[in-house]
Amino acid sequence: PIGRLGSPPWARAAANRPIRQPAAGARSRRSADSAACRGRAQPGRLHKPTLASRVHAAAMRRGDAGRSAEDLFAAGERSYFGKGATKDYGKAVRLFHLAADKGHARAQGYIGLCYQAGEGTPEDHVKAAQYFRLAADQGYSG
């Protein structure tokens, strides 16, 4: 309650404390504080980037992100089967991911195959099933 002094004691105490600024790159002071409390504060980074965000960032650096889904899929298919170049499953998976992010059903099916067989990516049957489901939802049966 506000007494004769004008403001409650907690408000006077808060007014005397310095304001902490968010860490560099933090979106808010709250996110910086919660990261610091968990012992994971990293200047300039709020979270661990996902595979999709890392693939997208790399594509932006290479200039692949502006290409159409069909172009990305075709380039991935060439890398996957070694048409015109040596087989490179890792590159194929990256290109398939970019095409799949743009909604390309065949690319989603091929990513499922790559995860199922462990070609260009660690074998992961759960992710394979997820990508097969995404492709099937668009009518692609492979």
N, C-alpha and C positions, 0 to 999 in steps of 0.2 A: 504494500500500500504506500501511496505517496504521503509522506509526512510533512512536517513543517519545513524540511530542507528542500522540498521541491521535486525530487526524483527518488525512486526506490534505490536501495543500496546496490542491487545487482546492476542497475543501469549506470551508476557512478563508477563501479568497478570496471564494467565493460568499456566505458568511455576512456579510461586511463590506459587500457591495453593497446599495444600497437596492432595495426591491421596486417595480417599475414597476406602476402601476395601469392597467387597461384604459381606453381612451378612453370618453368618455360615450356610452352607447348600445351599446357593443360587447358581444357575447355572451360573449366570453372575451378573455383577454390575448393569446392566440395570434392571433385574428382581427384584433385591433387592431394587433398588431405586423406582421402580413403586409400589412395595408392601408397602414400607414405606410411599410413598406419599398417598396411599389409606388408610393408617392407619391399614393395616392388616399384617404387618410384623410379621412373626413367625419364629424364628430361626429353621432351619432344615426342614421347610416345605414351599413349594412354592404355593400349592393349596390345596383345600379341597379334600380329597380322595373320589372317587366314591364308590358306593356299590360294584362294581366288583373288584376294587383294594383292598378294605377291605376284601372281601371274599377270594381273591387270597392270600393276606398276611396271613390271618388266616390259610388257607390251607397249606401254606408253613411251618408254625409253627407246624401244626399237621402232616405233611407228606402226605397230600391228593393230592397235586399237581402232584406228579409223577405217580399217578394211571391213568389207561386208562379211557376214557369217558364212556365206557360200565360199568366198575366197579363202577365208581362214580354214574352213573344212577341207577344201581342195588341197591347200598347202600341207595340212596335217596328214591327209591321205597319201600325198606324195612322199612325205617323210616316213610314214608308217610302212608303206609297201616298198620304199626305195625306188620309186619311179623318178628317173632323172638325177638321182643322188643316192648316197648310201643310206641304209635304214638308220633312223634315229628315233627310237621310241620316245625318248624324253622330250624331244622337240615336238613330236606328233601329239603327245599328251597336252603340252602347253597350248598348241594351236587348237586342238579339240576343245580344251577348256574355254578358250576365248570365243569360239563359235557357239559352244553350248550356253555360255553366258548371254549370248544374243538370241537364244531360243532355237538353235538348230538341232532338230530331233536326231538326225543321223550322227552328229557329233556326240550327243549325249549317249547314244547307243555304243559308239566306239569307245568312249571313256569307260563305260561299263565293262566292255571287253578287256580294256587295258587293266582296270582294277581287278577283274576276275583272274586274268592270267599273270598279273604282276609284270606287265611289259611297260617300261618307262616310269613306273610308279610302284610302290610297295603293294603287294597283294592284299586286297581288302574286300571281302565278299559283301560286307554291309554297304559300303559305298557303291560297289558294283550294282547291287540291287536297287539302290536309290536312283542311280543314273538310268538303269533299265526301266524303272517306273516312270521317270520323267519322259523318256523317249516314247514309252507305250502310251502315256497320257496324250501325246500328240499324234498317235496313230502309227508310229514307226514300230515294226515288229522285228526288224533285222533279219 
